[in-house]
Amino acid sequence: MNLASDRFRARIRHYTPERISPFNEANRAYPRARKTERDLLTDLLDPRPGDTVVDAMAGGGYLAEGIRERTGGAARILCIDPAPSFTDSIAPDFERLTAHADALPLATGAVARVASLAGIHHLGRVQEFFCEAFRILAPGGRFAVADALAGSPAARWLDGPVDRLSDIGHDGRFPAANDLAQMLRAAGFSDVEETTRAYTWDFPDLDALAWFCKRLFRLQRADEAEVRGAVLDTLRVTSDDAGVHMEWGLAFAAGVRPAD
């Protein structure tokens, strides 16, 4: 039994449309707040017009929207998530599939790119997901993934205030430095790279930051003033003439399926 995966599979049954709606509302109200991390992962993925691209653990489709922007709308993008309420919430002009990341319903060698943004800390079977990504990629295909590292500011926020203040809690299984690269190699990938990048989420002011975080992380047990206080207590926030900037950062890793 893999307890981390079992807990996640039980938890997603509680993801209703009412819980998903604020998540999408946050990203759509401030689409540039997380743009840096999306751009970093999209750069690593390097999708091309004409590619078939899988966004796994797609959530509300935020990464998929960035991939579409990068390819000028000329890539076929498949959004896959285990929660039907998430896949139902993704814009209908994307192809959407409900499935678990360790059992992707796609043929071997069917796609050119696979990506996942900040979702694998929910999985208990991360290595199996990496192996599935390898399987569905064509030779020369590329897999790129990003997530918070254990002990990082992002992980402390998620397993601290988000765990306390959301209605479903949070219990992440965060990788350590170089874990992603090791799992990529174990799955068979070559040209493996991993790097940790620090950056900020950016907002016009603190009120916008609190509004965004309350909705993105579904912090129903707190009002926006309490969310603002939790952010300031947990994360470094700076301000300048452009607005306010909340510290964040993820590990980014990628590999290529070798030619057969």
N, C-alpha and C positions, 0 to 999 in steps of 0.2 A: 504494500500500500504506500502510495506517495502522498503524504499528508498535505503538503503545500498545494499540490494539484487538486486533491479532493476538496480542500477548503475553498479554493477558487471556483471549482465547478459548482459547489453548493451556493456560494455567494452570488454568482451571476444569475441564479434563478430569481433573485430579489431585485434585479435591474429591470425596472418597469419603465414604460415610456415617460412617466412623470419624473423619474429619477434621471433619465438620459437627457431630457429636454434642457435643463440648466447647463449641462456640460456643453451641448452644442451652442446654446445661447451665448455662453462665455466666449467660445472661440470665434463665433461669428460677429459678436459685438466688438472684439478687439483682435482681429485676425493677425495683427503684426506683433502682438505681445510675445508670442513664442516663435517668431519668425527665424530668429538666429538658429535655434536648435533644429528647426525643420530644414533650413537651408544647409546646415552642416551635414545632416544625414542625406539630403538629396544630392549634395555635391559628392559624397562618398559613394552613393548608389550609381550616379552617372546614368540616369535613364535617357534613352534616345527615342526620337520619333519612330513609331512603328513597333516598339517593344511591347511585349505583354509583361505587365508589372503586377506583382502581388503585394498588397499592403496587408500584412498579417497582424492580428491583434489591432484591427483598424480603428476601434473605437467609433467615433462619429465621423471619420473620414478626413481628419485634419491633414494628415500626411498625404493622403491621396490627392487632396486639393493642391498641395504644393508640387506633387509629381506632375499633375496635369498642367499646372502653370509652367513648370520647367520644360515640358515637352511640347508646349503650344497646343495642347489638346490632341496630339497626334499619337499618343500611346493608348493601348488597351489596359485599363486598370481594374484589377479584381480586388475588392475589399472583403477580407475574411475576418470574422470575429465570432467567438463562441456565444455571445449574448444576442439573441434575436432582436432585442430592443435596440441594441447598437446598430446592427445591420439594417434594421428598418428605418433608423434615423438618418442614415447616410443618404446624400442626395441621389435621387433615382437615376441620374445620368451616369452613375458608376455601376459596374456589375457587382453584385453583392451576394456573398455566400455565408451561411452560418455553419461554422465548423470549428473544431479545436485545432490549435496550431500543431499538435503532435500527430494529427491525422488529416492532412490537407487533401481535399477531394479533387485532386488534379493529377493528370497523367505524368509519368516520368518524362523529364526533358521538355515540359510544355511551355516554360516561361523563360524570359530573358533576365528578369530582375525580381528579387524578393527583398522586402524591407520591413522593419518593425521598429516603431518609435515608442519607447517607455512602456512596453507591455510585458516584457519577459519576466519582470520581478513578480508577476502574478502566477507564473507557471512553476509547477514542480518538475516537469519533464522538459527542461530547456534543451538538453542534449538531443532528445528525440525531435524537438522542433528544428534544431539546426540540421539534423539528418534529413528531415522532411524537406527543408529548404534546398538542401543539396540535391535530393532526389528529383524535385520538380524543375530544377534549373537545367537548361540546355548547356552543353559544353561551352565554356567561355562565359557563362552567365554569372551574375554578380549578386551577392547577398550582403546587405548592410543593416546593422542593428545598432541601437543606442539605448542605454538605460542608466539609471543611477547606480553608483557604486556604494557598497556597504560603508557606512560611516560618513558619507558625504552630506553636505547641507541638504540636498534634495531628499536623501533617504531619511535624515532626521526629521524633516518636515512631514514626510508621508507617514512614517511610523510613530510620529509624535502627535502634533495637532490634528492631522487628518484622521488618525486612528481614534482620537478622543472625540472629535467634533462631527464626524460624518455618521450617518445613520447605519452604515454597514461596516465601519471600522476599516483598518488597513493593517495588513501583516505581510510586508514585502519580503521576498527572498532575493536580496540584492547580491550581484556578483562582486567578487574582489577584483582588484587590478589584475589584468592579464587573464582572467577567467574566460572572457569572451574569445580572446585569441586562441586559448587552449581548446575550447570547445569547437571552434571553427576548424582547427587542424584535425581534431578527433573525428569530425564529420567528413573529412576528406578535402577540405578547401585548401587552395594554394594562394600565394601572394597575400597572405594574411597580414592585416595591420590593425592595431588598436591604439587609440590615443584618448586621453581625458581632456575635455575642453570645459573651461569655466567661462560663463557669460552671464547675461542678465535677461530677465523678462521685463519688458518696458511698458510703462503706462503714463498717461498724462498727469495723474496725481494719486495720492494714497487712497482716496475714495474709490477710484477706478480699480486699483489693485485689489482692495478688499472685496469689491463687488465681483470681480473676476474670480478670485480664489474661492469665495463662498460657493459660486456656481460650478466652477470647473471640478472642484473636489467634493461637491455635494455636502457642504458643512451645515447641515440642517440644525445641528444642536447649538449653533452660535449665530448671533446677529452680526452685521457687518462691522460694528465697532469691536466686537470680540475677535473677529477674524483679523482685523487690522492689528490688534494687540498681539495675537498669536504670531503673526508674520514678523512683527518687529522684535518679538522675544526670541524667535528661532532663527531668523535669516537676516543677513545684512542688507539693508535698504539704503540706497544713496539717492540724491536728487541733484538736478542741475536745471538749466534753462529748458532742456528738452522734456523734462518730466521726472518721474521716479523710476528707479531701477532695482529690481529684486534679484539678489544673487541666485544663481542656479548653475548647473553643470551636469554633464553626463559623460559616460564612456562611449566612444564611437568605435565600431569595429566592422571590418569587411573582409571578404574573401571571394575567390573566383573558383568556380567549378572547372577543373582542368579539362582539356580536350581529351576525349576517350582515346 
